[in-house]
Amino acid sequence: MLAAGLCAGAAAQAPSQAPNGRQLQVGLGVVPSAGLQVGYVALRSFYSQEFILTADVSPSYRGGEGNVQLSGSLGGSIRILGIERTLGNAGYRGYDLDVGVRFGPALLFAFHETRFTKNQRFSLFLELFGRFSTTLGDGVTLFAEAGFHRPAFRVGLWFSF
């Protein structure tokens, strides 16, 4: 009975609606480098549209490549539990799972540039990612995502506006 009471209390505290609309994303990235991620995310019932700017550094003293990378990406995701809510008329569980793709340009600046690295500054990337998000309340959502573009693991907040 104690466990049932705790579950009922947690369900009462969980927001009744999934976050939707325009979100400002601010996050930090880790592994294999450290970075900052800022962007715009438009959340819909079962998909998202995103524009993300990322800056990260991989210092050579930490065993990294010794460079800074700046990138911008466009993309979107499928909100797996959003599909369930839309088709199955299920309620919001307090969290969402997304699977998505982003693509865009990246600029690489090496600390100790060689002739080869000067010619390799610009690149295009395609990233697949997975994301977990949970609503904290008052228009703030916590997210954690993993992808193939560095930094590979990112965590941060979405703010509704």
GURO-607014 format. One record per residue (C-alpha): residue number from 1; residue in one letter; x, y, z. Coordinates in steps of 0.5 Angstrom, whole numbers. Layout:
<atoms>
<pos->NUM; code->A; c1->X; c2->Y; c3->Z>
...
</atoms>
This chain:
<atoms>
<pos->1; code->M; c1->0; c2->0; c3->0>
<pos->2; code->L; c1->6; c2->5; c3->1>
<pos->3; code->A; c1->9; c2->3; c3->-6>
<pos->4; code->A; c1->2; c2->5; c3->-9>
<pos->5; code->G; c1->1; c2->11; c3->-5>
<pos->6; code->L; c1->8; c2->14; c3->-7>
<pos->7; code->C; c1->6; c2->12; c3->-14>
<pos->8; code->A; c1->0; c2->16; c3->-14>
<pos->9; code->G; c1->4; c2->22; c3->-11>
<pos->10; code->A; c1->9; c2->22; c3->-16>
<pos->11; code->A; c1->3; c2->21; c3->-21>
<pos->12; code->A; c1->0; c2->27; c3->-18>
<pos->13; code->Q; c1->6; c2->31; c3->-19>
<pos->14; code->A; c1->7; c2->29; c3->-26>
<pos->15; code->P; c1->5; c2->35; c3->-31>
<pos->16; code->S; c1->-1; c2->33; c3->-35>
<pos->17; code->Q; c1->1; c2->35; c3->-41>
<pos->18; code->A; c1->7; c2->34; c3->-45>
<pos->19; code->P; c1->11; c2->40; c3->-47>
<pos->20; code->N; c1->9; c2->43; c3->-54>
<pos->21; code->G; c1->11; c2->50; c3->-58>
<pos->22; code->R; c1->17; c2->54; c3->-58>
<pos->23; code->Q; c1->23; c2->52; c3->-54>
<pos->24; code->L; c1->30; c2->55; c3->-52>
<pos->25; code->Q; c1->35; c2->50; c3->-51>
<pos->26; code->V; c1->41; c2->51; c3->-47>
<pos->27; code->G; c1->46; c2->45; c3->-46>
<pos->28; code->L; c1->53; c2->42; c3->-44>
<pos->29; code->G; c1->56; c2->37; c3->-48>
<pos->30; code->V; c1->61; c2->32; c3->-45>
<pos->31; code->V; c1->65; c2->26; c3->-48>
<pos->32; code->P; c1->70; c2->26; c3->-52>
<pos->33; code->S; c1->70; c2->34; c3->-51>
<pos->34; code->A; c1->67; c2->39; c3->-47>
<pos->35; code->G; c1->62; c2->44; c3->-51>
<pos->36; code->L; c1->56; c2->49; c3->-50>
<pos->37; code->Q; c1->50; c2->48; c3->-54>
<pos->38; code->V; c1->44; c2->53; c3->-56>
<pos->39; code->G; c1->38; c2->53; c3->-60>
<pos->40; code->Y; c1->31; c2->53; c3->-62>
<pos->41; code->V; c1->26; c2->47; c3->-62>
<pos->42; code->A; c1->19; c2->47; c3->-64>
<pos->43; code->L; c1->16; c2->41; c3->-60>
<pos->44; code->R; c1->9; c2->38; c3->-63>
<pos->45; code->S; c1->5; c2->32; c3->-61>
<pos->46; code->F; c1->9; c2->27; c3->-65>
<pos->47; code->Y; c1->15; c2->31; c3->-68>
<pos->48; code->S; c1->20; c2->36; c3->-67>
<pos->49; code->Q; c1->24; c2->41; c3->-71>
<pos->50; code->E; c1->30; c2->44; c3->-69>
<pos->51; code->F; c1->36; c2->49; c3->-70>
<pos->52; code->I; c1->42; c2->48; c3->-66>
<pos->53; code->L; c1->49; c2->51; c3->-65>
<pos->54; code->T; c1->54; c2->48; c3->-62>
<pos->55; code->A; c1->61; c2->50; c3->-60>
<pos->56; code->D; c1->66; c2->45; c3->-57>
<pos->57; code->V; c1->73; c2->44; c3->-55>
<pos->58; code->S; c1->78; c2->38; c3->-55>
<pos->59; code->P; c1->84; c2->40; c3->-51>
<pos->60; code->S; c1->90; c2->36; c3->-53>
<pos->61; code->Y; c1->92; c2->36; c3->-45>
<pos->62; code->R; c1->86; c2->32; c3->-44>
<pos->63; code->G; c1->88; c2->27; c3->-49>
<pos->64; code->G; c1->84; c2->30; c3->-54>
<pos->65; code->E; c1->85; c2->33; c3->-61>
<pos->66; code->G; c1->87; c2->40; c3->-59>
<pos->67; code->N; c1->82; c2->44; c3->-63>
<pos->68; code->V; c1->75; c2->48; c3->-63>
<pos->69; code->Q; c1->69; c2->46; c3->-67>
<pos->70; code->L; c1->64; c2->50; c3->-69>
<pos->71; code->S; c1->57; c2->47; c3->-72>
<pos->72; code->G; c1->50; c2->49; c3->-74>
<pos->73; code->S; c1->45; c2->44; c3->-75>
<pos->74; code->L; c1->38; c2->43; c3->-78>
<pos->75; code->G; c1->34; c2->37; c3->-76>
<pos->76; code->G; c1->28; c2->34; c3->-73>
<pos->77; code->S; c1->26; c2->28; c3->-69>
<pos->78; code->I; c1->20; c2->23; c3->-68>
<pos->79; code->R; c1->17; c2->23; c3->-61>
<pos->80; code->I; c1->16; c2->16; c3->-60>
<pos->81; code->L; c1->11; c2->17; c3->-54>
<pos->82; code->G; c1->8; c2->23; c3->-57>
<pos->83; code->I; c1->6; c2->18; c3->-63>
<pos->84; code->E; c1->3; c2->13; c3->-57>
<pos->85; code->R; c1->-1; c2->19; c3->-54>
<pos->86; code->T; c1->-4; c2->21; c3->-61>
<pos->87; code->L; c1->-6; c2->15; c3->-64>
<pos->88; code->G; c1->-7; c2->11; c3->-57>
<pos->89; code->N; c1->-10; c2->17; c3->-53>
<pos->90; code->A; c1->-5; c2->15; c3->-48>
<pos->91; code->G; c1->-4; c2->21; c3->-42>
<pos->92; code->Y; c1->3; c2->24; c3->-41>
<pos->93; code->R; c1->8; c2->20; c3->-37>
<pos->94; code->G; c1->12; c2->26; c3->-35>
<pos->95; code->Y; c1->18; c2->24; c3->-40>
<pos->96; code->D; c1->19; c2->23; c3->-47>
<pos->97; code->L; c1->23; c2->19; c3->-52>
<pos->98; code->D; c1->26; c2->22; c3->-59>
<pos->99; code->V; c1->30; c2->19; c3->-64>
<pos->100; code->G; c1->32; c2->24; c3->-69>
<pos->101; code->V; c1->37; c2->27; c3->-75>
<pos->102; code->R; c1->41; c2->33; c3->-75>
<pos->103; code->F; c1->45; c2->35; c3->-81>
<pos->104; code->G; c1->49; c2->42; c3->-82>
<pos->105; code->P; c1->56; c2->45; c3->-83>
<pos->106; code->A; c1->62; c2->45; c3->-78>
<pos->107; code->L; c1->68; c2->49; c3->-78>
<pos->108; code->L; c1->75; c2->46; c3->-74>
<pos->109; code->F; c1->80; c2->50; c3->-72>
<pos->110; code->A; c1->86; c2->47; c3->-69>
<pos->111; code->F; c1->91; c2->50; c3->-64>
<pos->112; code->H; c1->97; c2->48; c3->-67>
<pos->113; code->E; c1->95; c2->48; c3->-75>
<pos->114; code->T; c1->99; c2->44; c3->-80>
<pos->115; code->R; c1->98; c2->45; c3->-88>
<pos->116; code->F; c1->93; c2->39; c3->-88>
<pos->117; code->T; c1->89; c2->41; c3->-82>
<pos->118; code->K; c1->88; c2->48; c3->-85>
<pos->119; code->N; c1->85; c2->45; c3->-91>
<pos->120; code->Q; c1->80; c2->41; c3->-87>
<pos->121; code->R; c1->77; c2->46; c3->-83>
<pos->122; code->F; c1->70; c2->46; c3->-87>
<pos->123; code->S; c1->66; c2->39; c3->-87>
<pos->124; code->L; c1->59; c2->37; c3->-87>
<pos->125; code->F; c1->56; c2->32; c3->-82>
<pos->126; code->L; c1->50; c2->28; c3->-81>
<pos->127; code->E; c1->48; c2->26; c3->-74>
<pos->128; code->L; c1->43; c2->21; c3->-71>
<pos->129; code->F; c1->41; c2->22; c3->-64>
<pos->130; code->G; c1->37; c2->19; c3->-59>
<pos->131; code->R; c1->34; c2->24; c3->-53>
<pos->132; code->F; c1->30; c2->23; c3->-46>
<pos->133; code->S; c1->26; c2->29; c3->-44>
<pos->134; code->T; c1->22; c2->30; c3->-37>
<pos->135; code->T; c1->18; c2->36; c3->-35>
<pos->136; code->L; c1->21; c2->40; c3->-29>
<pos->137; code->G; c1->15; c2->45; c3->-29>
<pos->138; code->D; c1->14; c2->52; c3->-30>
<pos->139; code->G; c1->15; c2->51; c3->-38>
<pos->140; code->V; c1->22; c2->48; c3->-36>
<pos->141; code->T; c1->24; c2->41; c3->-39>
<pos->142; code->L; c1->31; c2->37; c3->-37>
<pos->143; code->F; c1->34; c2->33; c3->-43>
<pos->144; code->A; c1->39; c2->28; c3->-44>
<pos->145; code->E; c1->41; c2->26; c3->-51>
<pos->146; code->A; c1->47; c2->22; c3->-54>
<pos->147; code->G; c1->49; c2->22; c3->-62>
<pos->148; code->F; c1->55; c2->21; c3->-66>
<pos->149; code->H; c1->57; c2->29; c3->-67>
<pos->150; code->R; c1->62; c2->31; c3->-62>
<pos->151; code->P; c1->60; c2->32; c3->-56>
<pos->152; code->A; c1->57; c2->26; c3->-56>
<pos->153; code->F; c1->53; c2->26; c3->-50>
<pos->154; code->R; c1->49; c2->33; c3->-48>
<pos->155; code->V; c1->45; c2->35; c3->-42>
<pos->156; code->G; c1->41; c2->41; c3->-41>
<pos->157; code->L; c1->34; c2->45; c3->-41>
<pos->158; code->W; c1->29; c2->47; c3->-45>
<pos->159; code->F; c1->25; c2->54; c3->-43>
<pos->160; code->S; c1->18; c2->55; c3->-46>
<pos->161; code->F; c1->17; c2->62; c3->-50>
</atoms>
